[in-house]
Amino acid sequence: METIEEIESVWKKNQEIESIVLADKVIRATLRWQRRPGGRYYLEAAVLVLETNQLLRLTGFKGKLNRSFALLYRNLPIRRYTWHQKDKNPDGQHIYGPHKHVWDEIYGEHLKYVPKGVPTGDINQELESFLKEVNIRRAGAYEPFLL
């Protein structure tokens, strides 16, 4: 059984994560996909939380059959968009196709849901949609992934 202190600690951590996600953020550098061996591509950028000056990290991955974007806080993926065939929630529910991960103190990044209204099929549009959802504005250029 959890104590009141443990429950409060979880609640505070979840509140902290949500406030970071909701805060206005900016990427000042040029976003650029980098090719790696095996036909994979990676994207990485520093993200500044404007109100607190905290530094977060944005990562992107494109493989042959899947792709993802993540917003990391202290190396924890607090929000993630993933496009692959199948995944599963902690309760056993299967998720098919594009889905998003939200961070929670109890489940980590293992809670998933299928987003509505997210453009799929174009990695550049998916990235723009992800940035908008997590309140990140680009101040630098973006070199689109060429399909």
C-alpha positions as CSV (number, residue, x, y, z in Angstrom):
1,M,0.0,0.0,0.0
2,E,1.3,3.5,-0.9
3,T,1.7,6.1,1.8
4,I,0.3,9.6,1.5
5,E,3.9,10.9,1.0
6,E,4.4,8.5,-1.9
7,I,1.2,9.5,-3.6
8,E,2.0,13.2,-3.1
9,S,5.5,12.6,-4.6
10,V,4.0,11.0,-7.7
11,W,1.4,13.7,-8.1
12,K,4.1,16.5,-7.7
13,K,6.4,14.8,-10.3
14,N,3.5,14.4,-12.8
15,Q,2.5,18.1,-12.2
16,E,6.2,19.1,-12.8
17,I,6.3,17.2,-16.1
18,E,2.9,18.6,-17.3
19,S,4.1,22.2,-16.5
20,I,7.2,21.6,-18.6
21,V,5.2,20.2,-21.5
22,L,2.8,23.2,-21.4
23,A,5.5,25.8,-21.1
24,D,6.6,27.8,-24.1
25,K,9.8,26.4,-25.6
26,V,12.1,27.3,-28.5
27,I,14.7,25.6,-30.7
28,R,17.2,28.1,-32.0
29,A,19.5,25.8,-34.0
30,T,18.9,24.5,-37.5
31,L,17.0,21.2,-37.3
32,R,18.8,18.8,-39.7
33,W,18.4,15.0,-40.2
34,Q,21.7,13.1,-40.1
35,R,22.1,9.8,-42.1
36,R,23.6,7.0,-40.1
37,P,24.7,3.5,-41.2
38,G,22.0,1.1,-42.1
39,G,19.7,3.7,-43.8
40,R,18.7,5.2,-40.5
41,Y,18.3,9.0,-39.9
42,Y,18.6,10.9,-36.6
43,L,17.6,14.4,-35.5
44,E,18.7,16.1,-32.3
45,A,18.3,19.6,-30.9
46,A,18.5,21.5,-27.6
47,V,15.2,22.9,-26.5
48,L,15.0,26.0,-24.2
49,V,12.1,26.4,-21.8
50,L,11.6,30.2,-22.0
51,E,10.3,30.8,-18.5
52,T,12.8,28.8,-16.5
53,N,15.8,28.6,-18.9
54,Q,15.8,24.8,-18.5
55,L,17.4,22.8,-21.3
56,L,15.5,19.9,-22.8
57,R,16.4,17.7,-25.8
58,L,14.4,16.9,-28.9
59,T,15.3,13.7,-30.7
60,G,14.0,12.1,-33.9
61,F,14.6,8.8,-35.5
62,K,13.6,7.4,-39.0
63,G,14.2,3.8,-39.8
64,K,13.0,1.7,-42.7
65,L,9.7,0.7,-41.0
66,N,9.3,3.1,-38.1
67,R,9.9,6.6,-36.9
68,S,9.7,8.6,-33.7
69,F,10.2,12.0,-32.0
70,A,10.8,12.5,-28.3
71,L,11.0,15.4,-25.9
72,L,13.5,14.5,-23.2
73,Y,13.8,16.0,-19.7
74,R,16.8,14.7,-17.7
75,N,17.0,12.0,-20.4
76,L,13.4,10.9,-19.6
77,P,11.1,10.9,-22.7
78,I,8.2,13.0,-21.3
79,R,6.4,13.0,-24.6
80,R,7.0,10.7,-27.6
81,Y,5.3,10.2,-31.0
82,T,6.0,6.7,-32.5
83,W,5.0,5.3,-35.9
84,H,5.2,1.6,-36.1
85,Q,2.9,-1.4,-36.5
86,K,2.0,-2.4,-32.9
87,D,2.6,-1.6,-29.3
88,K,0.9,-2.4,-26.0
89,N,-0.2,-0.4,-22.9
90,P,0.5,-1.6,-19.3
91,D,-3.1,-3.0,-19.1
92,G,-2.5,-5.2,-22.2
93,Q,-4.4,-3.1,-24.6
94,H,-2.8,-3.2,-28.1
95,I,-2.2,0.0,-30.0
96,Y,-1.8,-0.2,-33.8
97,G,-0.1,2.3,-36.1
98,P,0.9,5.8,-35.1
99,H,0.6,6.6,-31.4
100,K,1.9,8.9,-28.7
101,H,3.5,8.1,-25.3
102,V,2.9,10.3,-22.2
103,W,5.2,10.2,-19.2
104,D,3.8,9.2,-15.8
105,E,5.7,8.6,-12.5
106,I,4.1,5.2,-12.1
107,Y,4.3,3.8,-15.7
108,G,7.2,5.9,-17.1
109,E,6.7,6.3,-20.8
110,H,4.6,3.2,-21.2
111,L,1.2,4.9,-21.4
112,K,0.1,5.3,-25.0
113,Y,-2.8,6.6,-27.0
114,V,-3.8,7.0,-30.6
115,P,-3.8,10.7,-31.6
116,K,-6.6,12.3,-33.6
117,G,-5.9,14.8,-36.3
118,V,-2.2,14.2,-36.6
119,P,-1.1,14.1,-40.3
120,T,0.6,10.8,-41.1
121,G,2.6,9.6,-44.0
122,D,4.9,12.7,-44.2
123,I,7.6,12.8,-41.5
124,N,8.0,16.5,-41.8
125,Q,4.3,17.2,-41.1
126,E,4.4,14.7,-38.2
127,L,7.4,16.6,-36.7
128,E,5.7,20.0,-37.1
129,S,2.5,18.5,-35.4
130,F,4.6,17.1,-32.5
131,L,6.4,20.4,-32.0
132,K,3.1,22.2,-31.9
133,E,1.7,19.7,-29.3
134,V,4.6,20.2,-26.9
135,N,4.7,23.9,-27.4
136,I,8.0,24.2,-29.2
137,R,8.6,27.0,-31.6
138,R,11.4,26.9,-34.2
139,A,13.6,30.1,-34.3
140,G,16.1,28.4,-36.5
141,A,15.7,26.8,-39.9
142,Y,14.5,23.3,-40.7
143,E,16.0,21.2,-43.4
144,P,13.2,18.8,-44.3
145,F,13.6,15.1,-44.6
146,L,13.4,14.4,-48.4
147,L,10.9,11.6,-49.0
